[in-house]
Amino acid sequence: MLVPEIALTPQAVGRFRARFGARIALLHSGLTEAERRDERERIASGEARVVVGARSAVFAPMRGLGLICIDEEHDASYKQESDPRYDARTVAAKRAALEGAVAVFGSATPRPESWQALERLELGGRLGGRLPPVRIVDLRRERGYPLSTPLLAELGKLAERGGKAILLLNRRGLSPAIHCRSCGVTRRCPNCDVALVLHEGQVLHCHHCAHEEPSPELCPECGSAELARIGAGTQRLERELAARVPELERIRLDADTRDPTAALERFAAADRAVLLGTQMVAKGHHFEGVELAAVVDADTGMALPDFRAEERTFQLLTQLAGRSGRDAPGRVVIQTFQPDARPIELAARHDVVRFLAGELERREALGYPPFRHLVRILVSGRDQEGPLKALKELKAELGGEDVLGPAPMLRLRGRYRAQLVAKTERPGALAARAARALAAAAPAMRKAGLTVVVDVDPQSL
């Protein structure tokens, strides 16, 4: 039984143990080496007949395998972004085929690839009740940000009567950027081409290379005191909640949370509480008494330069809406500056079928998955020209394929990057040709300080 996040394993293990007793094993990267060894021995010996875990559990040494379940199969975390770059969903399907087992991919918001390729078993409705109504709040007409008047009214009801809410804001820290009103300069990381994020303690952080520096009182470029905080993150949202609805306990869940499991346990035991955080709060959690689910800013992911941007936005909104009203009437609030955007409009209607139909039509016209595979080749180096030159030479070697680029990318950790993206019906053959060309160029690339990654079916661009 695969789940997308380590934080979800205790919930899944609890359900399985309640039904099947102690014959359950747990596998994920958060275990110590000794714990992982003991669990693998229990699995290999047959003592444990059910394995629950995150991505790597798909390799569990189980004999007589009959069923592999991939819960929340749409989640991008099933793809490992470091070597070896495997996709647990692809491994699960192949392993099931080799061992004569059944693979079941489960999701309320399936990937277009799964919807197109797999046999469908539709539940036809929500178990235990209807999906909650959704209200879209147009932030262009609201003065309050990150808490609009309608959202504050809903939170006020919980403060008076009791109950729980989950608030999603997919940005960490206090503010995503510090901007000078006088000279227009945004404070950026010296190692990466990204804005530094303001965190508590007046410290600026880079979320890519971990660089940090104190937040300046004056602009380092022009000396102006007109420094503006742009946007809001989860830490600012936490402060706003403390000021506006102090009666509600605030529990934050994001990458800065030291103990996610303890945070979730606190929320489960609370009477009047708000669980606020990044996309972690939308992933498969089941809590009693959640009457309100709200997306504080639904627009954060739609502008990303990735063909999956609308798909991810739709999934995130729909998944969060599903956290509300599981055992009582619920409400959902979506705050957005783009109320007419397709993923927001269809998520508000819970219209998964229509969204997937439109997404598949668009991808077929553009030659994206599931109609063609993508092979991404990423080169990084010490200077700006090296990666682009290497990829231009590689593109000439590939010849005859539909290849996009080379295109420069954001500098990360002091290294310049560029990428090629190829669309193909035969990804293995293309990757093999690229490997041969790169092997021939390897001595020159090492001398130039270049590194390369070839990723078949990447989950982000």
ROGUMAR-752336 format. One record per residue (C-alpha): residue number from 1; residue in one letter; x, y, z negated. Coordinates in steps of 0.05 Angstrom, whole numbers, plus 5000, padded with zeros to 4 digits. Layout:
// residues N
{site NUM 'A' {X Y Z}},
...
***
This chain:
// residues 461
{site 1 'M' {5000 5000 5000}},
{site 2 'L' {5035 5063 5024}},
{site 3 'V' {5020 5132 4998}},
{site 4 'P' {5052 5196 5025}},
{site 5 'E' {5078 5226 4960}},
{site 6 'I' {5112 5198 4898}},
{site 7 'A' {5064 5240 4856}},
{site 8 'L' {5006 5198 4883}},
{site 9 'T' {5036 5131 4863}},
{site 10 'P' {5013 5131 4789}},
{site 11 'Q' {4941 5142 4811}},
{site 12 'A' {4944 5086 4863}},
{site 13 'V' {4981 5038 4816}},
{site 14 'G' {4928 5051 4762}},
{site 15 'R' {4872 5032 4809}},
{site 16 'F' {4906 4968 4833}},
{site 17 'R' {4925 4946 4763}},
{site 18 'A' {4854 4956 4739}},
{site 19 'R' {4831 4907 4792}},
{site 20 'F' {4890 4858 4800}},
{site 21 'G' {4926 4861 4733}},
{site 22 'A' {5002 4860 4725}},
{site 23 'R' {5020 4831 4793}},
{site 24 'I' {5033 4900 4820}},
{site 25 'A' {5102 4927 4839}},
{site 26 'L' {5121 5000 4849}},
{site 27 'L' {5174 5024 4898}},
{site 28 'H' {5197 5095 4912}},
{site 29 'S' {5260 5138 4911}},
{site 30 'G' {5245 5166 4842}},
{site 31 'L' {5263 5099 4809}},
{site 32 'T' {5332 5085 4782}},
{site 33 'E' {5375 5033 4817}},
{site 34 'A' {5361 4983 4761}},
{site 35 'E' {5286 4995 4764}},
{site 36 'R' {5286 4987 4840}},
{site 37 'R' {5327 4922 4835}},
{site 38 'D' {5279 4893 4783}},
{site 39 'E' {5218 4910 4826}},
{site 40 'R' {5249 4881 4889}},
{site 41 'E' {5265 4816 4851}},
{site 42 'R' {5192 4811 4827}},
{site 43 'I' {5169 4821 4899}},
{site 44 'A' {5218 4771 4930}},
{site 45 'S' {5202 4718 4878}},
{site 46 'G' {5127 4724 4891}},
{site 47 'E' {5112 4749 4820}},
{site 48 'A' {5085 4814 4849}},
{site 49 'R' {5035 4804 4905}},
{site 50 'V' {5016 4877 4915}},
{site 51 'V' {5068 4933 4928}},
{site 52 'V' {5050 5006 4920}},
{site 53 'G' {5099 5058 4941}},
{site 54 'A' {5120 5116 4985}},
{site 55 'R' {5152 5112 5054}},
{site 56 'S' {5209 5064 5040}},
{site 57 'A' {5162 5012 5009}},
{site 58 'V' {5146 4989 5079}},
{site 59 'F' {5211 4949 5076}},
{site 60 'A' {5191 4912 5012}},
{site 61 'P' {5218 4839 5014}},
{site 62 'M' {5148 4808 5010}},
{site 63 'R' {5134 4738 5035}},
{site 64 'G' {5068 4718 5065}},
{site 65 'L' {5049 4789 5082}},
{site 66 'G' {4976 4795 5101}},
{site 67 'L' {4958 4869 5097}},
{site 68 'I' {4992 4937 5102}},
{site 69 'C' {4951 4998 5083}},
{site 70 'I' {4976 5068 5101}},
{site 71 'D' {4936 5118 5060}},
{site 72 'E' {4931 5190 5086}},
{site 73 'E' {4964 5166 5151}},
{site 74 'H' {4964 5236 5180}},
{site 75 'D' {5016 5260 5130}},
{site 76 'A' {5082 5281 5162}},
{site 77 'S' {5122 5256 5102}},
{site 78 'Y' {5117 5185 5130}},
{site 79 'K' {5172 5206 5179}},
{site 80 'Q' {5241 5208 5148}},
{site 81 'E' {5277 5271 5170}},
{site 82 'S' {5347 5245 5155}},
{site 83 'D' {5384 5184 5182}},
{site 84 'P' {5356 5133 5193}},
{site 85 'R' {5299 5174 5224}},
{site 86 'Y' {5245 5122 5219}},
{site 87 'D' {5170 5132 5217}},
{site 88 'A' {5138 5087 5165}},
{site 89 'R' {5074 5084 5205}},
{site 90 'T' {5111 5056 5266}},
{site 91 'V' {5149 5007 5222}},
{site 92 'A' {5085 4985 5189}},
{site 93 'A' {5051 4970 5256}},
{site 94 'K' {5112 4932 5281}},
{site 95 'R' {5121 4892 5217}},
{site 96 'A' {5047 4874 5216}},
{site 97 'A' {5052 4849 5289}},
{site 98 'L' {5115 4808 5273}},
{site 99 'E' {5085 4776 5211}},
{site 100 'G' {5014 4765 5235}},
{site 101 'A' {4987 4815 5185}},
{site 102 'V' {4935 4871 5192}},
{site 103 'A' {4955 4945 5188}},
{site 104 'V' {4901 4993 5165}},
{site 105 'F' {4913 5067 5175}},
{site 106 'G' {4867 5108 5131}},
{site 107 'S' {4851 5183 5134}},
{site 108 'A' {4794 5232 5133}},
{site 109 'T' {4834 5273 5184}},
{site 110 'P' {4869 5223 5230}},
{site 111 'R' {4926 5242 5276}},
{site 112 'P' {4906 5249 5349}},
{site 113 'E' {4957 5193 5363}},
{site 114 'S' {4921 5145 5316}},
{site 115 'W' {4851 5166 5338}},
{site 116 'Q' {4870 5152 5411}},
{site 117 'A' {4906 5086 5401}},
{site 118 'L' {4874 5047 5344}},
{site 119 'E' {4809 5010 5334}},
{site 120 'R' {4764 5054 5291}},
{site 121 'L' {4724 5034 5230}},
{site 122 'E' {4685 5095 5209}},
{site 123 'L' {4654 5101 5140}},
{site 124 'G' {4601 5148 5168}},
{site 125 'G' {4597 5191 5106}},
{site 126 'R' {4629 5207 5039}},
{site 127 'L' {4624 5153 4986}},
{site 128 'G' {4589 5180 4924}},
{site 129 'G' {4559 5243 4953}},
{site 130 'R' {4557 5294 5009}},
{site 131 'L' {4615 5339 5030}},
{site 132 'P' {4612 5407 4996}},
{site 133 'P' {4589 5470 5032}},
{site 134 'V' {4645 5516 5057}},
{site 135 'R' {4646 5592 5054}},
{site 136 'I' {4694 5630 5098}},
{site 137 'V' {4719 5696 5070}},
{site 138 'D' {4743 5747 5121}},
{site 139 'L' {4804 5779 5088}},
{site 140 'R' {4801 5837 5138}},
{site 141 'R' {4741 5862 5099}},
{site 142 'E' {4768 5849 5030}},
{site 143 'R' {4811 5894 4987}},
{site 144 'G' {4835 5840 4939}},
{site 145 'Y' {4893 5795 4958}},
{site 146 'P' {4908 5741 4940}},
{site 147 'L' {4841 5737 4902}},
{site 148 'S' {4782 5763 4941}},
{site 149 'T' {4717 5785 4908}},
{site 150 'P' {4678 5722 4928}},
{site 151 'L' {4734 5677 4902}},
{site 152 'L' {4738 5715 4836}},
{site 153 'A' {4663 5708 4828}},
{site 154 'E' {4669 5632 4836}},
{site 155 'L' {4726 5629 4786}},
{site 156 'G' {4686 5672 4738}},
{site 157 'K' {4630 5620 4738}},
{site 158 'L' {4680 5566 4717}},
{site 159 'A' {4708 5611 4663}},
{site 160 'E' {4637 5619 4635}},
{site 161 'R' {4609 5549 4642}},
{site 162 'G' {4672 5506 4644}},
{site 163 'G' {4698 5465 4702}},
{site 164 'K' {4759 5458 4746}},
{site 165 'A' {4785 5490 4810}},
{site 166 'I' {4841 5474 4859}},
{site 167 'L' {4874 5532 4895}},
{site 168 'L' {4920 5522 4955}},
{site 169 'L' {4971 5574 4975}},
{site 170 'N' {5024 5543 5019}},
{site 171 'R' {5081 5590 4998}},
{site 172 'R' {5125 5587 4936}},
{site 173 'G' {5152 5643 4893}},
{site 174 'L' {5125 5713 4879}},
{site 175 'S' {5131 5743 4949}},
{site 176 'P' {5156 5712 5015}},
{site 177 'A' {5197 5774 5032}},
{site 178 'I' {5226 5840 5007}},
{site 179 'H' {5220 5896 5059}},
{site 180 'C' {5248 5967 5059}},
{site 181 'R' {5195 6018 5079}},
{site 182 'S' {5248 6070 5097}},
{site 183 'C' {5295 6032 5144}},
{site 184 'G' {5252 5971 5160}},
{site 185 'V' {5303 5919 5139}},
{site 186 'T' {5280 5854 5108}},
{site 187 'R' {5328 5822 5058}},
{site 188 'R' {5354 5758 5091}},
{site 189 'C' {5397 5699 5071}},
{site 190 'P' {5470 5708 5091}},
{site 191 'N' {5474 5634 5112}},
{site 192 'C' {5406 5626 5146}},
{site 193 'D' {5364 5668 5193}},
{site 194 'V' {5305 5671 5143}},
{site 195 'A' {5278 5720 5093}},
{site 196 'L' {5297 5711 5020}},
{site 197 'V' {5238 5695 4975}},
{site 198 'L' {5227 5733 4911}},
{site 199 'H' {5218 5687 4850}},
{site 200 'E' {5206 5700 4776}},
{site 201 'G' {5263 5733 4740}},
{site 202 'Q' {5274 5781 4798}},
{site 203 'V' {5317 5731 4836}},
{site 204 'L' {5317 5723 4912}},
{site 205 'H' {5321 5651 4936}},
{site 206 'C' {5333 5617 5003}},
{site 207 'H' {5289 5555 5008}},
{site 208 'H' {5337 5523 5058}},
{site 209 'C' {5408 5529 5031}},
{site 210 'A' {5393 5547 4957}},
{site 211 'H' {5430 5614 4962}},
{site 212 'E' {5406 5662 4909}},
{site 213 'E' {5420 5734 4889}},
{site 214 'P' {5388 5786 4843}},
{site 215 'S' {5333 5827 4874}},
{site 216 'P' {5361 5898 4887}},
{site 217 'E' {5329 5960 4858}},
{site 218 'L' {5353 6001 4918}},
{site 219 'C' {5357 5980 4991}},
{site 220 'P' {5429 5956 5004}},
{site 221 'E' {5425 5984 5075}},
{site 222 'C' {5400 6055 5064}},
{site 223 'G' {5396 6065 4989}},
{site 224 'S' {5320 6077 4988}},
{site 225 'A' {5278 6057 4929}},
{site 226 'E' {5219 6042 4975}},
{site 227 'L' {5224 5966 4971}},
{site 228 'A' {5158 5930 4985}},
{site 229 'R' {5139 5860 4967}},
{site 230 'I' {5107 5827 5028}},
{site 231 'G' {5052 5775 5017}},
{site 232 'A' {5041 5728 4959}},
{site 233 'G' {5067 5660 4935}},
{site 234 'T' {5044 5612 4882}},
{site 235 'Q' {5079 5648 4825}},
{site 236 'R' {5044 5713 4842}},
{site 237 'L' {4978 5676 4847}},
{site 238 'E' {4990 5648 4778}},
{site 239 'R' {5001 5718 4751}},
{site 240 'E' {4938 5744 4784}},
{site 241 'L' {4897 5688 4754}},
{site 242 'A' {4925 5702 4685}},
{site 243 'A' {4905 5775 4691}},
{site 244 'R' {4836 5765 4723}},
{site 245 'V' {4810 5699 4693}},
{site 246 'P' {4851 5687 4630}},
{site 247 'E' {4799 5638 4603}},
{site 248 'L' {4822 5586 4654}},
{site 249 'E' {4884 5545 4641}},
{site 250 'R' {4934 5552 4698}},
{site 251 'I' {4974 5492 4722}},
{site 252 'R' {5022 5503 4780}},
{site 253 'L' {5044 5446 4827}},
{site 254 'D' {5097 5462 4878}},
{site 255 'A' {5170 5445 4892}},
{site 256 'D' {5191 5487 4832}},
{site 257 'T' {5149 5445 4784}},
{site 258 'R' {5197 5404 4741}},
{site 259 'D' {5149 5347 4725}},
{site 260 'P' {5092 5340 4776}},
{site 261 'T' {5063 5279 4742}},
{site 262 'A' {5057 5315 4675}},
{site 263 'A' {5024 5374 4711}},
{site 264 'L' {4972 5329 4742}},
{site 265 'E' {4959 5294 4676}},
{site 266 'R' {4947 5362 4643}},
{site 267 'F' {4898 5381 4697}},
{site 268 'A' {4860 5315 4691}},
{site 269 'A' {4853 5324 4615}},
{site 270 'A' {4833 5398 4618}},
{site 271 'D' {4763 5426 4610}},
{site 272 'R' {4771 5495 4643}},
{site 273 'A' {4831 5496 4689}},
{site 274 'V' {4859 5517 4756}},
{site 275 'L' {4909 5473 4793}},
{site 276 'L' {4945 5519 4840}},
{site 277 'G' {5001 5503 4887}},
{site 278 'T' {5027 5488 4956}},
{site 279 'Q' {5003 5431 5002}},
{site 280 'M' {5019 5382 4945}},
{site 281 'V' {4951 5399 4914}},
{site 282 'A' {4913 5376 4976}},
{site 283 'K' {4943 5306 4981}},
{site 284 'G' {4895 5251 4960}},
{site 285 'H' {4885 5269 4888}},
{site 286 'H' {4820 5249 4854}},
{site 287 'F' {4800 5288 4792}},
{site 288 'E' {4733 5289 4756}},
{site 289 'G' {4699 5356 4747}},
{site 290 'V' {4730 5394 4805}},
{site 291 'E' {4675 5441 4826}},
{site 292 'L' {4714 5490 4868}},
{site 293 'A' {4768 5483 4921}},
{site 294 'A' {4797 5545 4953}},
{site 295 'V' {4848 5561 5007}},
{site 296 'V' {4879 5627 4988}},
{site 297 'D' {4909 5641 5057}},
{site 298 'A' {4890 5594 5113}},
{site 299 'D' {4933 5629 5164}},
{site 300 'T' {5003 5612 5138}},
{site 301 'G' {5014 5552 5183}},
{site 302 'M' {4979 5571 5247}},
{site 303 'A' {5033 5617 5275}},
{site 304 'L' {5088 5565 5272}},
{site 305 'P' {5121 5549 5339}},
{site 306 'D' {5098 5477 5339}},
{site 307 'F' {5045 5443 5381}},
{site 308 'R' {5019 5410 5317}},
{site 309 'A' {5007 5477 5281}},
{site 310 'E' {4931 5476 5290}},
{site 311 'E' {4927 5402 5274}},
{site 312 'R' {4965 5412 5208}},
{site 313 'T' {4921 5472 5190}},
{site 314 'F' {4857 5433 5203}},
{site 315 'Q' {4882 5373 5163}},
{site 316 'L' {4904 5416 5104}},
{site 317 'L' {4838 5454 5100}},
{site 318 'T' {4795 5391 5108}},
{site 319 'Q' {4836 5352 5058}},
{site 320 'L' {4831 5407 5006}},
{site 321 'A' {4756 5412 5016}},
{site 322 'G' {4752 5338 5001}},
{site 323 'R' {4781 5349 4931}},
{site 324 'S' {4717 5387 4910}},
{site 325 'G' {4650 5357 4889}},
{site 326 'R' {4671 5284 4884}},
{site 327 'D' {4627 5271 4823}},
{site 328 'A' {4585 5335 4820}},
{site 329 'P' {4562 5390 4867}},
{site 330 'G' {4622 5427 4895}},
{site 331 'R' {4639 5490 4933}},
{site 332 'V' {4696 5508 4980}},
{site 333 'V' {4723 5577 4996}},
{site 334 'I' {4770 5590 5054}},
{site 335 'Q' {4803 5659 5057}},
{site 336 'T' {4830 5679 5125}},
{site 337 'F' {4847 5738 5170}},
{site 338 'Q' {4825 5695 5230}},
{site 339 'P' {4754 5669 5214}},
{site 340 'D' {4741 5651 5287}},
{site 341 'A' {4803 5608 5296}},
{site 342 'R' {4785 5538 5321}},
{site 343 'P' {4817 5497 5265}},
{site 344 'I' {4786 5541 5211}},
{site 345 'E' {4717 5542 5242}},
{site 346 'L' {4715 5466 5252}},
{site 347 'A' {4745 5451 5184}},
{site 348 'A' {4689 5493 5153}},
{site 349 'R' {4639 5447 5188}},
{site 350 'H' {4678 5383 5169}},
{site 351 'D' {4676 5368 5244}},
{site 352 'V' {4735 5321 5253}},
{site 353 'V' {4709 5288 5317}},
{site 354 'R' {4702 5354 5354}},
{site 355 'F' {4770 5378 5332}},
{site 356 'L' {4804 5314 5355}},
{site 357 'A' {4768 5315 5422}},
{site 358 'G' {4792 5386 5436}},
{site 359 'E' {4862 5370 5412}},
{site 360 'L' {4868 5309 5456}},
{site 361 'E' {4843 5347 5517}},
{site 362 'R' {4895 5402 5505}},
{site 363 'R' {4952 5353 5494}},
{site 364 'E' {4935 5312 5556}},
{site 365 'A' {4938 5375 5599}},
{site 366 'L' {5005 5395 5569}},
{site 367 'G' {5037 5326 5566}},
{site 368 'Y' {5044 5320 5491}},
{site 369 'P' {5034 5259 5446}},
{site 370 'P' {4997 5213 5448}},
{site 371 'F' {5000 5218 5525}},
{site 372 'R' {5075 5224 5527}},
{site 373 'H' {5131 5215 5477}},
{site 374 'L' {5179 5269 5454}},
{site 375 'V' {5254 5262 5446}},
{site 376 'R' {5287 5320 5409}},
{site 377 'I' {5362 5332 5414}},
{site 378 'L' {5389 5382 5364}},
{site 379 'V' {5461 5408 5365}},
{site 380 'S' {5492 5453 5311}},
{site 381 'G' {5559 5488 5309}},
{site 382 'R' {5601 5544 5280}},
{site 383 'D' {5585 5594 5335}},
{site 384 'Q' {5524 5612 5376}},
{site 385 'E' {5548 5591 5445}},
{site 386 'G' {5575 5521 5429}},
{site 387 'P' {5507 5485 5418}},
{site 388 'L' {5475 5519 5479}},
{site 389 'K' {5534 5501 5524}},
{site 390 'A' {5534 5428 5501}},
{site 391 'L' {5459 5421 5512}},
{site 392 'K' {5462 5452 5582}},
{site 393 'E' {5513 5400 5602}},
{site 394 'L' {5470 5345 5570}},
{site 395 'K' {5408 5369 5607}},
{site 396 'A' {5445 5363 5673}},
{site 397 'E' {5463 5291 5654}},
{site 398 'L' {5391 5272 5637}},
{site 399 'G' {5365 5296 5705}},
{site 400 'G' {5295 5281 5730}},
{site 401 'E' {5261 5285 5662}},
{site 402 'D' {5213 5339 5638}},
{site 403 'V' {5262 5374 5592}},
{site 404 'L' {5248 5439 5555}},
{site 405 'G' {5307 5482 5535}},
{site 406 'P' {5360 5488 5512}},
{site 407 'A' {5330 5538 5463}},
{site 408 'P' {5366 5573 5405}},
{site 409 'M' {5337 5561 5336}},
{site 410 'L' {5344 5593 5268}},
{site 411 'R' {5413 5590 5238}},
{site 412 'L' {5413 5546 5176}},
{site 413 'R' {5467 5536 5123}},
{site 414 'G' {5516 5578 5163}},
{site 415 'R' {5509 5536 5226}},
{site 416 'Y' {5480 5558 5293}},
{site 417 'R' {5430 5510 5324}},
{site 418 'A' {5397 5496 5391}},
{site 419 'Q' {5352 5441 5417}},
{site 420 'L' {5326 5404 5478}},
{site 421 'V' {5257 5372 5477}},
{site 422 'A' {5243 5320 5530}},
{site 423 'K' {5174 5293 5548}},
{site 424 'T' {5175 5221 5573}},
{site 425 'E' {5136 5157 5580}},
{site 426 'R' {5199 5116 5565}},
{site 427 'P' {5230 5146 5502}},
{site 428 'G' {5278 5088 5489}},
{site 429 'A' {5309 5093 5558}},
{site 430 'L' {5317 5168 5553}},
{site 431 'A' {5347 5164 5484}},
{site 432 'A' {5396 5111 5509}},
{site 433 'R' {5418 5156 5567}},
{site 434 'A' {5427 5214 5520}},
{site 435 'A' {5468 5169 5473}},
{site 436 'R' {5515 5148 5530}},
{site 437 'A' {5525 5221 5552}},
{site 438 'L' {5537 5243 5480}},
{site 439 'A' {5586 5186 5468}},
{site 440 'A' {5627 5209 5528}},
{site 441 'A' {5626 5280 5503}},
{site 442 'A' {5640 5262 5430}},
{site 443 'P' {5715 5279 5428}},
{site 444 'A' {5703 5348 5457}},
{site 445 'M' {5644 5360 5411}},
{site 446 'R' {5684 5340 5349}},
{site 447 'K' {5740 5387 5370}},
{site 448 'A' {5689 5443 5377}},
{site 449 'G' {5659 5427 5309}},
{site 450 'L' {5591 5407 5338}},
{site 451 'T' {5543 5356 5308}},
{site 452 'V' {5483 5325 5343}},
{site 453 'V' {5418 5291 5323}},
{site 454 'V' {5373 5252 5371}},
{site 455 'D' {5303 5244 5343}},
{site 456 'V' {5250 5202 5379}},
{site 457 'D' {5178 5224 5364}},
{site 458 'P' {5197 5282 5318}},
{site 459 'Q' {5143 5307 5270}},
{site 460 'S' {5165 5380 5270}},
{site 461 'L' {5199 5424 5321}},
***
